[in-house]
Amino acid sequence: MSATVLVLGAGMVGTCTAIHLAMRGHSVVLADRRAPGEETSYGNAGLIQQEAVEPYAFPREAAKLLRVAFKRGIDVNYHAAALPGLAGPLARYWQASGPAHYPAIAQAYARFIAQAIPEHAPLIAAAGADDLVQRTGYRWVFREQATMDEALARAERLHRDYGVQHLAMDAGALAAAEPALKLRLAGAIHWPQPWAVADPGALVARYAAHFARLGGRIVQADATTLRAQGSGWAVQTSDGQLDAEHAVVALGPWADTLLRPLGYRLPLFVKRGYHRHYQGGPVPTMPWLDADRGLVVAPMQRGVRVTTGAEFAPRDAAATPRQMAGAEAAARELLDLPQPVEAEPWRGARPCTPDMLPVVGPAPRHRGLWFNFGHAHQGFTLGPASGRLLAELIAGEAPLVDPAPYAPARFDA
């Protein structure tokens, strides 16, 4: 039976949720303060990571922890003033990353990741977005042979356990494949399965246009005005009050702002990230991860995008120049980057949970309220699969994957 559904958040996850609900005959309104794809979904490295079958665990090796604590690298940064507020979620993140919990978490994560490209592919075709997509994979490049040897051992394990494909490239093969490289590196691992998107925000916008062709509405709204109204939900939009039987919270790093007044205390936190584009120099043939420095270099429509690792800080705290400056310096060792496009780097936040799994399913204490957020580094990758799963749960259909590991109730919300 069709229903009126309000989807709050027009990033990759919310837009794909709206599409799958519309495909099932629901009357769907997609609401955001900005146009689709202009927030977190715009700022990532543009990868649909079919190979990313295991989530980023909290490091447990003493050497890595000391390196982070003393800020000896650029892959991880933190604001010291933010650590007391992050202590609870990070303690749970540490626990979930241990051997007693991580294997089951990784299995649940891998089952979801396996659906990434199969769910993106039909949406890319329907949205007419093939021109944005490169299907040649991406590379991890290594400055140090020891780092590469360690990564190759992990790649072999991922192949045995999950069937993930990879190709090892020595220094000569990498130099021949990537003539833009300025340095002769130790080598690379080429992951052929991922797809790369030349403008992540534009892909979300194309998906949103497809949603509109399906009969969906896109409106500007303040999500914080959401409230229970009779047997459903209401929100204030630029066109006045909008009423719906169901409301989906797909607000990424802003989900907590909406849910706390409703009584939910989920252990959410963010990992901030930065990027900047550069034009005028040679362009890589595909995205690279500089594995020894912890940054991604990706060819995009606006230029070569340099994307940083993770910063632990309040979502809206002032930008910290250290990490982006370090990433730019490291990238310039590998490539000519003559001209930055933006006056200042872009900054965003990845929405994270301590068990590294997204929050997808019904709100524990409110009828008709649904959650779809907490995808951390993989919201862009998992948007279509996550959107389909939630639409199936609302419709009472057989789900794409077992939804139990992602259920909001696991946090006793």
C-alpha positions, 0 to 999 in steps of 0.5 A: 500500500502506498504512503506519503513519505518525507525524506530529510537529507538530499545527499547520496543516501537520502536521494537514493532512498527517495528514488527507491520509495518512488519506484514502489509507488509512494508519494515522496518528498525529498527535503534539504536546506540545499540542493541535492548533492551539495553537502557531504556527498559533494566532498568525497573522493568520488569512489564507488568502492566495491573492494572496501569490504572491511570498515576502517577499524580503530588502530590497535598497534602501539606504534600507530597510536603513538604516531597519531597521538603525537601528530607525526603524520597527516592521515589523522588529525584531532582537536585536543579540546574535542577529545573529552566529548569523543571519549565515549564513542571512541571507547566503543569504537576501540572495543568494536575493533577488537577480535571479539567483535570485528570479524562479525562486523566485517562480515555484515559490512561486506554483505552490504558492500557487495551490493554497491555497484549492482545497485549503482549501475541501474541508477547511473543508467536511468539517470543518464550519468555514464559520462561521469563514471570511469570503470577502471578501478583505482590504485594504492601507490607506495613510497616504501617497499615495506608498506607495500609488502604489508598491503599485499599480504592484506590484499591476498587475504581479502581475495581469499576471504571475499574474492576481492581482485587486485593486481600488484605493480612493481616500480616499472609497471607503475611508472609506465601506467602513470606518466604523471608521476614525478617520483619513482615509487616502490610500486602499487596495488591496482584494485580493478573493481571500484568505479570512479566518479568525476563529479560526486555532487553532479552524480547525486544531482542526476539521481535527484533529477531521475527521482523527479522524473519518477514523480517525486518532489524536491523542496527546501526545508529546515529538518529541525522543524520535524515534529510528530503530527497526529499519526504522522510527521510534519516539517516546515518547508519553503512552501509551508507545512508538509505532512507525511505518514512516514519520515526518513532521517538521512541527514548524515553528520546532522542526524544527531542535531535532529534526533536529540530533541526527540530523545535519541542518544546514539553514540554518533561522531564525525570524522572531518575531511578536506579537499581542494582541486588543482589545474594546469598539470598532468592528470593521473589515469585514475584515482590514487591512494598515497598509502604512506601519507594517507591522502587520495588524489583523484582526477575530477571535472574541476581538476585534480582533487586532493582529499585528506584523511580523518580529523576528529573534531566537532562538526562545525569547528573552525577549519584546521589548516595542518592536514590539508597543507600536509596533503598538498605538500605530499601530493606535490611530491608526486604530481605537478599541481600548479594552480589551486581552484578554490580560494580555501579548501572545502571541509566536510564531515563523515557520519560515523558509528562506533561499530562501523555499521550504518544505522538503517531501519525503524526508530525504536520509539516513534511510529513512522520514523526511519533512520538511514545514516552513519555510513562513515567513509562509504555513504557515496558507495552505499547510498543506492543499496542503503536506500533500497534496503530502507524502502524495502523495510518501509514497504514490508518487502523481503530485504536486500540483505539481513537488516539486523546488524544495521538496526537502530535498536542495537544502540538501545536508542 
